[in-house]
């Protein structure tokens, strides 16, 4: 035979079947407060995580996660040449955390087209280059075709930012002057236009054949300016960066993408602080609404509290009744908050209805990254914090006199 949970039974009666009067509006406001608080917290976490992931992927996709280059005092845009030794290549191939690695070099240049001049950084790559990321962001055209070495030397990719500044389009030709002791000019044909969306990248780089740099600098056929490394999981960047550094030769050094773009990653770190502040504020809003609602409910049920005390029910049992009631209201708020938050989240994820200005935010739309664990933690934390805080106003019950409460109208 099951034992009747008296407190839960009474709480259920006054929560579900009782006709509320004065407290009806207050309770609805409290539920709405919890609903909106949870939805805002859920969307805030999803947007910040999505935003960080998108920006990280943009930067990583173009420059890699780790760069290797020659150890010297050269601080210019033009990297010093070196040959990747067999030990370095073997160490990179044997590292299971590395997805790919590819040689590259850079050289400053000036583009002249349509009576416009633009300073640029020529990034030279070879046939081993991983085009997956660039292909996703191609606005027009194609990538460089290395099957014909002569034609590959004339092909180039530029950003949409540079194309708009110089009034160029796919298929156009232009003259590029490479900056060196004796400036050298080369004619290139645009085979593709990409749009990364990060101004520091779009306005600074074009992509061409590394053999151009080798010839201009009188390098050997195996000389390179650096090696870009892409890793499988960005969260393992510190560990992989340390492993790569430990296996480098004495004439080489490395740096991670965080060191290469410190301003961007410092800015992304600040977003975590903003998220924590917003979570605290939203939690406070939900808690205050629930405290207000519980106080109103207790005051409205003063007569019932007096009768229960007169029948011998303890203060603790009566407190449990109202905590059960509060937990029920918080549960409704959480249910509605999940429907609202997840609904808006999935709507944005699959339709991208809410847009952004890419020049200001690096993205064309509000990114969403929903994780089950985040939703679960927010729901559990909201429920526990609300119920725990509501213990304080429920202690008011112990100060209610049965005789006065029965007379209370």
N, C-alpha and C positions, 0 to 999 in steps of 0.2 A: 504494500500500500504506500503510495507516494505521499510525502509530507507537503502540505500546502505552504507555499511561500507567501505569507500574508502581505508583506511589504510590496512584493512584485504584483500581487493581485490587485491591491488598492491603487498602486501607481498606474497599472494598466487601465483600470476603470476611469480614473480621473484624466488620463491622457487621451484615451480613445473615445470613450462613450459619454463622458461628462460634457454638459453644455457650458462652454466658457462664456463669460460676460465681459468684464472689463479687461481681463488679461488676453482676450482673443487676438486683438490687434498687436499687442506687445509680443506675444509668442510668434506671430507671423513675422514680425520684424526681426526677432532673434534668429529664427530659422533662415530668413533671407540673409542676415549678416553672416552666419556660418557658411551658407551656400556660396555667397560672393567671395568670402575670405578664402575658402578652399579653392574655388575656381581660379581666383587671381594668383594664389600661391602656385597652383599646378601649372598654369600657363606661364608664369614668370620663370619657373625652373626650366620648363620645356623650351621657352624662347631663348633664354640665356645659354643653355646647353647647345641648342641648335645653332645659335649665332656663333658661339666659340668654335664648334665643329666646322661650320662652313668657312669661317675666316682661316682657321688653321689649314683646312684642306686646300684653300686657294693658294696660300703661301707655300705650303709643302709641295703642292703639285708642280709648282714652277721651279723652285730652287732646291727641292729635296729636303730631307730632314737633317742631314749632316754633310758638311763639305770638307774635303781634304785638299790642301794646297801646300805650296812650298814654304818652308820656314825661312823667312828672310825679313828684311826691314821694308819691303815694298808695301806701301799703303795706297797705291793708286788703283784705279778701276782695272788696269791691265795687269793680269796675273803673270807671275814669273813661271817659265816653263820647267817641267820636270818629267821624268819617265817613271811610270808606275811599275815598281819592281815586282818580281814574281811572288815574293813573300807577302807583299801588301795585297795583291790580287787574290792569293790563296786564302789569306785571313778573311777577306770580304766574302769570298764564295762559301767558306765554311761556317760563317756566322748565320745561324738559323733565324735570327731576328731581322735580317736584312732581306727586303723584297727584291731590290735591284740596285745596281750602281752603274754609273755612266760617266765618261769623260766629257769635259767641256773646257772652254776658255772664254775670256771676255776681252774686248778692246773698244776704247772710246771712239766715237765717230760722229760725223755731222751729215744729216740728210738734207739735200737741196731738191725741192720740188715745188712747182707752181708758184714760184717767186717767194717761197717760204723756206725757212731754215730751222732745223730742230736738232738739238744735241741728243745723242742716244748712246746706249751701250750695246755693242754687237755681241751677242752670245753665240759662240760657235759650238756646234754639236756634231756627232757623227751618226752612222747608220744604226748604232746600238741604242740610240736615244729612245726612251719610253714615251711614246706619243699619246698614251691613254688619256692623260689629263687635258692636254692641249686640244685633242679631238672633241672633248666634251664642251669646250668653250670656243670652238670655231664658229664665227659668224658667217663666214663665206670662204670658199676655196677649199684647199686641202693642205696636207703637210708636205714637207720636202721629200722628193723622190731621189734616193741615193743610188738607184740602179744605173743611172748615167752620170758619172762623176763630173763631166764637163758641164752638163745642165744643172747639176746640183749646186755647183759653185755660183750660179747666177740666181738661184731661187732664194726667197726670203719670206719670213712671216713677220708681220707687224701687228701691233695692237690697234683696236678700234679708236683708242685715244689718239695715237699718232696719225692714223689714217684721216681722222676728222680734222686734226690740226693742219695737216699738209694737203688736204683735199685729194686723197688717194683712194683707190679701190682695187679689188683683186684684178690682176692682169696688167696693171700699170707698171711702167718702168720709172726708175729714178736713179740719181747719182748719189753715192755715199762717199764722203771723204774721211779716211781713217786718220786719226790724230797721231802723228809721230814726227821724228826729226825732219823727215822729208815726206810731207803729206801725200798719201796715195789715194787715187780715186778709183772706184769700181762701180759698174752698172749692175743693178739688180732688178729682178722682176718679182712682183708680189704674187705669191701663189696662194696665200691664205691670210685672213685677218681674224685674230682672236680677241676675246674680251674676258680678261680675268676678273676685273672689277676691283682690284686693289691698285690705287693710284701709284703707289711706290713702285709697282712692277710695270703697269701699263705704260707709264710715261717714260720709263727708263730703259726698256729692253726691246730689241728685235732679235729674231732667231735665224741663224744661217749656218753654213757649213764651216766646221772648224778648220778645214784645209785653207780657207781664205786667210785666217790668222797665221797659220803656219808659214804660208808663203810670204806674207807681209813682214813677218818677224824673222824670217830665215831659220825657222825651227826645223828639227828633224821630223820624219814621218810619224814617229811615235810620241813626240812631245805633246804634252797637254798642260792646261793651266790649272786644272783641278778635277776632282771626282765628286759627283753628286750621289748621295746615298739615300734611298728610300727605305723606310723600315715598315714592318707589318703592323705594329701597334704603336701609336703615338705616345701612349702612356708609358712605354718602356724606353723613351728617348734618353733619359739620363744614364741608364744602365748601358744601352747600346753605344752611346757617345763615348762613355768611358772605355768600353771594350775596344772600340775602333782606335781611340787614342793610344791605348796601351800596345797595340800591334802595329803602330806606324814606325817607319824608319826614322833615323835621327834627323833627316833633312826635311821632314814633313810635319805639318800640324793640322788640326781639325777644329771645326766649330759647328755648333748646332744651329738650327734655324732660329731658335730663341735668341742666340747671340747675334745673328745676322739681322734680325728685325726686332730689336729690343723694344722699340716704341709700340709696335702692334701688340706684342705679347704682354707688355706692362698694362696696356689699355684693356686687354681681355681679362687680366687678373683683377682689375678694378671692378669689372662687372660682377664678380663673385661677391664683393663687398656690398654692392647695390642690391643684389638678390637677397642677401642675409638681412639687410635693413628692411626690405619690402616684406619678407616673410614674418619678421617680428611685428611690424606694424599691422599686417593683416590678421595675425594671430591675436593681437591685442583687441582689434575691432570685434572679432568674433567672440572673444571671452567677455568683453564688456557687455555686448548685446545679450549673451546668455545669463550673466549675473543679474542684469536688469530684469530680464524675463522671470528668472527664478524668484527674485525678491517680490515681484508683483504677484506671482502664483502663490507664494507663501502667505502674503498679506490677504489675498482673496480667500485662501483656505484656512484662515485663522480659526474660524468656528469649527471646522472639521478637526483641526489639530487639537483644540480644547477637548472635543468629544473623545478623540482617540486616547488622549492622556487620562481622561476621566475613566475610560474603560480599562486602564492599566497598561497601555502601550508605552514603552520606554522612548526617551528622546532619540536614542540611536536608531530604533526601528522607524520612527517617523522621518528622521533624516534620510534613511535609506529609501523611503517612499519617494521623496522629492528628488533624490539623486537618480533613482530609476527614471523618474519623469524627465529630468534634465537630459539623461543619456538618450532617452527616446527622441527628444527634440533635436539633440545634436546629431543623432543618427539620420533623422529626416534631412537635416541641413547637409550632412555629408553625402547622402544619396543624390540630392538635387545638385550639390556642388560638383560631384563626379559627372553627372549627366551634362551639366553646363560646361565644365572645364574640358572634359574629354571630347564633347561634341564640337566645341569651337576649335580644339586642337586638331582633331582629325579633319575637320572642314578646311582649315588652313593648310594642313599637311598635303592634302590631295587636290585642293583647288587653287591654293596660293592667292586667295581673294584679297588679302591685305598686303598692299605694296609698300615699298620703301624707295627712297631716292638713293640710287647706287653710288653716286658721287659722295654722299655723306656717310652712308652706312656700309659700303662695299657690297651690298646685296640689293637685288631688285624686289625682294619680298621678305616678309617676316618668316624666319625659319622656325621649325618646330621639331623638337627631338623628345618624344615621349618614351619613358621607361617605366615598366611595371613597378620596379622597386621604388622609384621616386613617388609614384602615386600611392603605393602601399604605405610608405613611411609618412607621407603627409596626412593620410587618413588616420593612421594609428596615433600619430603625434597630436593631431587636432582633437581627437576623441579623448585621449588621456589628459591632455593639458586642460581642456574645458571642464571635464568631470572633476579633476583634482582641484582646480581653482574654485569650482562651485561648492566645495565643502565649506568654505568660509561663510558665504551668505546663509547656507543651510543651518549653521550653528545658531542662527537667530531663533530657531525653533525651541531650543532649550530655555530661552528666556520668556517664552509665552506661558502665562498662568492659565491653567484649565478653567478656573472660575471666570476670569475676565474674558477668555477667548469664547466661552459659550455665550456670553452676553454680547459679544462683538457683532455688530451689524455692518 
